[in-house]
Every structure is written in C-alpha cells, then in structure tokens.
Amino acid sequence: MVTSVAEDTRKQAKRPAGIGRPGSRPENRPDPGADEPGLVEAVQAGDIEAFSRFVTRYTDPAYAVALSILRQEQDAEDAVQAAFIRALERIGQLRPGSRFGPWFYRVLRSTCLNLRRRELLRTHSELTDTAASRDDPHREFERSDARSRVLAALERLPERQRTAVMMYDLEGYDHAEIAGILGIAVGTSRANLHHGRHALRRVLSESAASSAEGAEDEQQE
C-alpha cells in the first residue's frame, strides 16, 4: 500500500511557490468537525482516498510547523513529504477513535528533528543555500529585506512561540485550528502567540538599535 501511493503523496505534499502572506487563509484548512477517527479507520482498512484527504487537509499547516523548526523552505517541504509517507506506513499504530492531526504532528516533529540533526553534519551548507537561492523564485520571501529580518528574529524564539507566530500571523490559521492541528489547548495557542509576539518585538527592536549604532559609527569614521 505504501509503495503504490508514495509518489502521489510526494506530489500532493509539495508546497506551492507563494508562502507566508500575512492575513492570508490557506484554501484547504483543517475542519475541526471532520470525522478523523472514521477516516483513520478507513485508511487502516486500505482506503487510500481517505489518506489523500489527510494530505490535502494538513499540507499547509504541516509546512508552517516544519518551517518553524527547520527555517529553510526546501527542508520544510522535504520534511512534510517524508512525514506523510511515514504516517502512512505507521497509521496502524493509531488506536480506534484516535484523531489523525495531533499524532501526525508528533510524526512531523520527529521527522524535522531527525532532518535537522543530519543537516548539522553537512559542511558549508549556508554557502550552498545562499548560492542556490539566487536563481530560486521560491525564496523570494527570504530575499525581501523586511521579511528576512523577521525570519532572522524568529530564529531566536523558542520553538513553540515560533510555531505560533508562523501559523497565526504568517499562515493565517486561527487558534482553534492551531489547537486542533497541534493537539494543544486554545489557551496554550493564545499564550504561545502572545509571548512569541512580545519576544519578536524585543528581538526586532534590539536588531534595529544595533543597526542604527553601526550606521552611526560608520558616519563618524
């Protein structure tokens, strides 16, 4: 079953070129009222169309989560694809009545952390990524000066706060959707966003002050 749908899963899980437009809403948002336990049972019984519905529903939020952990678009895409395939391979582990979303997030997070550990073994990865980004239109988001500063600041936030800001402010999900996807309370999502925004403003202010001091020093020279 896994072999026959692996390629279709990769195609469906491919991230579109445009990402992170503040205030935008993904077209395929998770439906909190969906019968996920029923869909899980259908997949376990061999219904691949049921799994395709999970791929459609969770590709965008999974990408936001993966990007908040890995911070590189291509790595995030790879992680999402790998996580879907791994989830399909292991969906038999889900007990009757279980929801797919929170379990899939755990699979995705594990996949991202494994990928990040492998990335640490690479040499000159930053130079390679910089060179590759010059002709890659998918990296337009990172080339924008203002948004590049935001991304750099986001990297300094704790993972949970970074995920909340990415999903709510950049991907357009509301707290109920984030809570359902990540398997957390709505209040936890709100708290993560509140603390994440506060930390982000502080980091950006520090960065702006540092840049201003640097420019002043150059003028004095």
C-alpha positions in Angstrom: 0.0 0.0 0.0 2.8 2.4 0.9 4.7 1.9 -2.3 1.7 2.5 -4.5 0.9 5.9 -3.0 4.3 7.2 -2.1 4.7 9.2 -5.3 1.2 10.6 -5.1 1.8 11.7 -1.5 5.0 13.5 -2.5 3.1 15.3 -5.3 0.2 16.4 -3.1 2.5 17.4 -0.2 4.6 19.7 -2.5 4.4 23.3 -1.2 3.1 26.0 -3.6 5.5 28.8 -4.5 3.8 31.5 -2.5 4.2 31.4 1.2 3.6 33.3 4.4 1.4 36.2 3.2 0.2 37.9 6.4 -3.6 37.8 6.7 -4.0 35.1 4.1 -6.0 32.0 4.6 -5.0 28.6 3.2 -7.5 27.2 0.8 -7.6 23.8 2.5 -8.0 24.5 6.2 -8.4 21.7 8.7 -12.0 21.1 9.6 -12.4 20.6 13.3 -15.7 18.8 12.8 -14.3 16.2 10.4 -14.7 12.6 11.3 -11.0 11.9 11.6 -11.4 8.7 13.7 -13.6 7.4 10.9 -11.0 8.4 8.2 -8.2 6.8 10.2 -10.2 3.5 10.3 -10.8 3.8 6.6 -7.1 4.2 5.9 -6.3 1.3 8.1 -8.7 -0.8 6.1 -6.9 0.2 2.9 -8.8 3.2 1.7 -6.1 5.4 0.1 -8.6 8.1 -0.8 -9.2 8.7 2.9 -5.5 9.3 3.4 -5.4 11.7 0.5 -7.9 13.8 2.4 -5.4 14.0 5.3 -2.7 15.1 2.9 -5.0 17.8 1.4 -6.1 18.9 4.9 -2.7 19.0 6.6 -0.1 20.0 4.0 -0.3 23.8 4.6 -0.3 23.7 8.4 2.4 20.9 8.4 4.6 23.1 6.2 4.2 26.0 8.7 5.2 23.8 11.5 8.1 22.3 9.6 9.3 25.8 8.6 9.2 27.0 12.1 11.6 24.1 13.1 13.9 23.9 10.1 13.8 27.5 8.9 14.6 26.5 5.3 11.8 26.2 2.7 13.2 23.2 0.8 14.0 21.4 4.1 10.4 22.0 5.3 9.0 20.7 2.1 11.1 17.6 2.3 10.1 17.0 5.9 6.4 17.3 5.2 6.6 14.8 2.4 8.7 12.4 4.5 6.3 12.8 7.4 3.2 11.9 5.3 4.9 8.8 4.0 6.0 7.8 7.5 2.5 8.4 8.8 1.0 6.2 6.1 3.5 3.5 7.0 2.7 3.7 10.7 -1.0 4.5 10.7 -1.8 1.1 12.0 -0.3 2.3 15.3 -3.3 4.6 15.9 -5.9 3.2 18.3 -9.6 3.2 17.4 -11.2 6.6 18.0 -7.9 8.5 17.6 -7.6 11.7 15.7 -5.0 12.0 12.9 -3.8 15.6 13.5 -2.1 15.5 16.9 -0.5 12.2 16.1 0.7 13.4 12.7 2.2 16.5 14.3 4.3 14.3 16.5 5.4 12.3 13.5 6.3 15.5 11.7 8.2 17.0 14.6 10.2 13.8 14.9 10.9 13.9 11.2 12.0 17.5 11.3 14.3 17.0 14.3 16.0 14.0 12.5 16.5 16.1 9.4 17.9 18.9 11.4 20.4 16.6 13.1 21.5 15.3 9.7 21.8 18.9 8.5 24.3 19.6 11.3 26.6 17.1 9.7 26.8 18.9 6.4 29.7 21.3 5.7 29.4 24.7 4.0 25.6 24.3 4.0 25.0 28.0 4.5 27.1 28.9 1.4 25.4 26.3 -0.6 21.9 27.6 0.3 22.9 31.2 -0.4 24.2 30.3 -3.8 21.2 28.2 -4.7 18.8 31.0 -3.6 20.0 33.4 -6.2 18.1 31.8 -9.0 15.3 30.2 -7.0 12.0 32.2 -7.2 10.6 30.1 -4.3 13.0 32.0 -2.0 11.5 35.4 -2.8 10.1 35.5 0.7 13.6 35.3 2.2 15.1 37.8 -0.2 12.7 40.5 0.9 14.7 42.6 3.3 12.0 43.3 5.8 10.8 39.7 5.9 14.3 38.4 6.1 14.8 40.4 9.2 11.6 38.9 10.7 12.8 35.4 9.8 16.1 36.1 11.4 14.4 37.3 14.5 12.0 34.3 14.5 15.0 32.0 14.7 15.8 33.4 18.1 12.4 32.4 19.5 11.6 29.2 21.3 10.1 26.6 19.0 6.6 26.7 20.4 6.4 30.5 20.2 8.0 30.5 16.7 5.4 27.9 15.5 2.5 30.0 16.9 3.7 33.2 15.2 4.3 31.4 11.9 0.9 29.6 11.8 -1.2 32.5 13.1 0.5 35.7 11.7 2.1 34.3 8.5 -0.1 31.4 7.5 -3.5 32.8 8.7 -4.7 29.9 11.0 -6.9 30.8 14.0 -6.3 29.5 17.5 -9.0 26.7 17.2 -7.3 25.4 14.1 -3.8 25.6 15.6 -5.0 23.8 18.7 -6.6 21.1 16.7 -3.6 20.6 14.5 -1.0 20.6 17.3 -3.1 18.8 19.9 -2.9 21.7 22.4 -5.5 23.8 24.2 -6.7 27.0 22.6 -5.5 28.9 25.6 -2.0 27.4 25.1 -2.0 28.6 21.5 -3.0 32.1 22.6 -0.3 32.2 25.2 2.4 31.0 22.8 1.4 33.7 20.3 1.3 36.4 23.0 4.7 35.5 24.3 6.1 34.9 20.8 4.9 38.4 19.5 6.4 40.1 22.6 9.7 38.3 22.1 9.7 39.0 18.4 9.2 42.8 19.0 12.0 42.8 21.5 14.4 41.0 19.2 13.5 43.3 16.3 14.0 46.4 18.5 17.4 45.1 19.5 18.3 44.5 15.9 17.2 47.9 14.8 19.1 49.6 17.6 22.2 47.6 16.7 21.9 48.6 13.0 21.4 52.2 13.9 24.5 52.2 16.1 26.5 50.6 13.3 25.4 53.2 10.8 26.3 56.0 13.3 29.8 54.5 13.8 30.3 54.4 10.0 29.4 58.1 9.7 31.8 59.1 12.4 34.6 57.2 10.7 
